[in-house]
């Protein structure tokens, strides 16, 4: 029987994709742990098994690799908008349902950030972006939040048609500040709440309920229902 041969170009493309993925994985892990300035291309080369020339071939520079790492893990993989589809088919005349939808959007976001061990280094990468404040990285992060930042003001105005631009802006700050504190202040929260093993599902349920309750008050909504 004649042996089937895989075209060399197909093998080359598959190897190239595998190498690129390995480089991104290594870069994400290292930058999350050591920061952008503390991670060298040589570190990434050693962790990924890819040569320096291969890294330059795929990403051209450390800066481009950093931005592509953010795009891959924070923008594309996170798919932030999926946490807010609950608002798309909502009956806004049912104010209890609206309150519960705010709770559910927060719980979905919390689970994506803290409910899966694989998310830990993505969160570490997010923290590094926020702390180090590199302009291009922050711009990439804003790209991730852009669809939701358009959707949530529309949600607020459907609930409160009389809301001013300032009302909407400060409500968004209230919404995000509560969620982001679980990320930025995670170690302090865990210590304060006596959770040495990390956030539990029960804690995330209660956090989503309480955060949503505070967001419902300025919108004149009823208290969201607790889970369970």
C-alpha positions as CSV (number, residue, x, y, z in Angstrom):
1,X,0.0,0.0,0.0
2,X,1.3,3.4,-0.9
3,X,2.1,5.6,2.1
4,X,0.2,8.8,2.3
5,X,2.3,11.9,2.5
6,X,1.3,15.1,4.2
7,X,2.2,18.1,2.1
8,X,5.3,19.9,3.6
9,X,3.5,23.3,3.6
10,X,0.7,21.8,5.7
11,X,3.1,20.4,8.2
12,X,5.0,23.7,8.3
13,X,1.8,25.7,8.9
14,X,0.7,23.4,11.7
15,X,4.2,23.6,13.3
16,X,4.1,27.4,13.0
17,X,0.7,27.6,14.7
18,X,1.9,25.3,17.5
19,X,5.1,27.4,18.0
20,X,3.1,30.6,18.0
21,X,0.7,29.2,20.6
22,X,3.5,28.0,22.8
23,X,5.1,31.5,22.7
24,X,1.9,33.2,23.6
25,X,1.3,30.8,26.5
26,X,4.8,31.3,27.9
27,X,4.6,35.1,27.4
28,X,1.2,35.2,29.2
29,X,2.4,33.2,32.1
30,X,5.7,35.0,32.6
31,X,4.3,38.6,32.2
32,X,1.5,37.8,34.6
33,X,4.0,36.7,37.2
34,X,7.0,39.0,36.5
35,X,5.6,42.0,34.7
36,X,6.5,43.3,31.2
37,X,9.8,44.9,32.3
38,X,10.8,41.8,34.3
39,X,10.3,39.4,31.4
40,X,12.8,39.1,28.7
41,X,12.5,37.5,25.3
42,X,15.2,35.0,26.4
43,X,12.9,34.1,29.4
44,X,10.0,33.5,26.9
45,X,12.3,31.5,24.6
46,X,13.4,29.2,27.4
47,X,9.8,28.7,28.7
48,X,8.3,28.1,25.3
49,X,11.1,26.1,23.7
50,X,11.1,28.4,20.7
51,X,14.3,30.1,19.6
52,X,14.7,33.8,19.7
53,X,14.7,34.0,16.0
54,X,11.4,32.2,15.9
55,X,9.9,34.7,18.4
56,X,11.1,37.6,16.3
57,X,9.7,35.9,13.1
58,X,6.2,35.5,14.6
59,X,6.0,38.8,16.7
60,X,8.8,41.1,15.5
61,X,9.5,42.6,18.9
62,X,8.9,42.3,22.6
63,X,6.3,45.1,22.5
64,X,4.4,43.4,19.7
65,X,4.4,40.1,21.5
66,X,3.1,41.8,24.7
67,X,0.2,43.4,22.8
68,X,-0.6,40.2,20.9
69,X,-0.6,38.3,24.3
70,X,-3.1,40.8,25.6
71,X,-5.2,40.5,22.5
72,X,-5.2,36.7,22.6
73,X,-5.9,36.2,26.3
74,X,-7.8,39.3,27.5
75,X,-9.6,40.4,24.4
76,X,-10.3,37.3,22.3
77,X,-10.3,34.5,24.9
78,X,-12.2,36.4,27.5
79,X,-15.1,37.4,25.2
80,X,-16.4,39.9,27.7
81,X,-19.7,40.6,25.9
82,X,-21.0,37.1,26.6
83,X,-21.5,38.1,30.3
84,X,-24.0,40.7,29.3
85,X,-26.3,38.9,26.8
86,X,-28.8,38.6,29.6
87,X,-29.8,42.2,28.9
88,X,-30.6,41.6,25.2
89,X,-34.0,39.8,25.5
90,X,-35.0,41.3,28.9
91,X,-38.5,42.5,29.6
92,X,-37.6,45.9,31.1
93,X,-41.1,46.3,32.5
94,X,-40.4,43.5,34.9
95,X,-38.2,45.3,37.3
96,X,-37.5,42.3,39.4
97,X,-36.2,40.5,36.3
98,X,-34.0,43.6,35.5
99,X,-32.5,43.5,39.1
100,X,-31.8,39.8,38.7
101,X,-30.2,40.3,35.3
102,X,-27.8,42.8,36.9
103,X,-26.9,40.2,39.5
104,X,-26.5,37.5,36.8
105,X,-24.2,39.7,34.7
106,X,-22.0,40.3,37.7
107,X,-22.0,36.6,38.7
108,X,-21.0,35.6,35.2
109,X,-18.1,38.0,35.1
110,X,-17.0,36.9,38.6
111,X,-17.0,33.3,37.5
112,X,-15.0,34.0,34.4
113,X,-12.4,35.8,36.5
114,X,-12.3,33.6,39.6
115,X,-14.3,30.4,39.0
116,X,-11.7,28.5,36.9
117,X,-8.1,27.8,37.8
118,X,-7.0,28.4,34.2
119,X,-8.2,32.0,34.5
120,X,-5.6,32.9,37.2
121,X,-2.8,33.9,35.0
122,X,-5.2,35.8,32.7
123,X,-6.2,37.8,35.8
124,X,-2.5,38.3,36.6
125,X,-1.9,39.6,33.1
126,X,-4.9,42.0,33.5
127,X,-3.5,43.3,36.9
128,X,-0.1,43.9,35.2
129,X,-1.7,46.0,32.5
130,X,-3.6,48.1,35.1
131,X,-0.6,48.5,37.4
132,X,2.1,49.2,34.8
133,X,-0.1,51.5,32.8
134,X,1.6,51.0,29.4
135,X,-0.5,53.1,27.0
136,X,-0.7,50.6,24.1
137,X,-1.7,47.9,26.6
138,X,-4.3,50.0,28.2
139,X,-5.7,50.8,24.7
140,X,-5.9,47.1,24.0
141,X,-7.8,46.6,27.3
142,X,-10.2,49.4,26.4
143,X,-10.8,47.6,23.1
144,X,-11.9,44.5,25.2
145,X,-14.4,46.6,27.2
146,X,-15.7,48.8,24.3
147,X,-18.8,46.7,23.3
148,X,-19.9,46.4,26.9
149,X,-19.2,50.1,27.5
150,X,-21.7,50.8,24.8
151,X,-24.3,48.4,26.0
152,X,-24.5,49.2,29.7
153,X,-25.3,52.9,29.3
154,X,-28.2,51.8,27.0
155,X,-29.4,49.4,29.8
156,X,-29.3,52.2,32.4
157,X,-31.3,54.6,30.2
158,X,-33.9,51.9,29.5
159,X,-34.3,51.5,33.3
160,X,-34.0,55.3,34.1
161,X,-35.0,57.4,31.0
162,X,-34.4,60.5,33.2
163,X,-30.8,59.6,33.9
164,X,-28.3,62.3,33.1
165,X,-24.9,61.6,31.4
166,X,-23.3,62.1,34.8
167,X,-25.7,59.6,36.4
168,X,-24.9,57.0,33.8
169,X,-21.1,57.6,34.0
170,X,-21.0,57.3,37.8
171,X,-23.3,54.2,37.7
172,X,-20.8,52.5,35.4
173,X,-18.0,53.4,37.8
174,X,-20.0,51.8,40.6
175,X,-20.7,48.7,38.6
176,X,-17.1,48.1,37.5
177,X,-15.4,49.3,40.7
178,X,-17.0,46.5,42.7
179,X,-16.1,43.8,40.2
180,X,-12.6,45.0,39.6
181,X,-11.8,45.2,43.4
182,X,-12.2,41.4,43.5
183,X,-9.4,41.3,41.0
184,X,-7.1,44.1,42.0
185,X,-7.5,43.5,45.8
186,X,-7.9,39.8,45.7
187,X,-5.2,38.8,48.2
188,X,-6.5,41.4,50.7
189,X,-10.1,40.3,50.2
190,X,-9.1,36.6,50.7
191,X,-7.2,37.5,53.9
192,X,-10.0,39.7,55.2
193,X,-12.7,37.2,54.5
194,X,-10.8,34.2,55.7
195,X,-10.7,32.4,52.4
196,X,-7.2,30.8,52.2
197,X,-8.0,28.6,49.3
198,X,-9.4,31.3,47.1
199,X,-12.9,32.5,46.2
200,X,-15.6,29.9,46.7
201,X,-18.7,29.5,44.6
202,X,-20.8,30.5,47.7
203,X,-18.7,33.7,48.1
204,X,-19.1,34.6,44.4
205,X,-22.9,34.1,44.7
206,X,-23.1,36.4,47.7
207,X,-20.7,38.9,46.1
208,X,-22.8,39.1,42.9
209,X,-26.0,39.6,45.0
210,X,-24.6,42.3,47.2
211,X,-22.8,44.1,44.4
212,X,-26.0,44.1,42.3
213,X,-28.0,45.3,45.2
214,X,-25.9,48.4,45.5
215,X,-26.2,48.9,41.7
216,X,-30.0,48.6,41.8
217,X,-30.5,51.3,44.5
218,X,-29.7,54.4,42.3
219,X,-31.8,52.9,39.5
220,X,-34.9,52.5,41.7
221,X,-34.9,48.8,41.2
222,X,-36.0,46.2,43.8
223,X,-33.4,44.1,45.7
224,X,-32.2,41.3,43.5
225,X,-33.0,37.8,44.6
226,X,-30.3,35.7,46.3
227,X,-29.1,32.5,44.6
228,X,-30.4,29.3,46.0
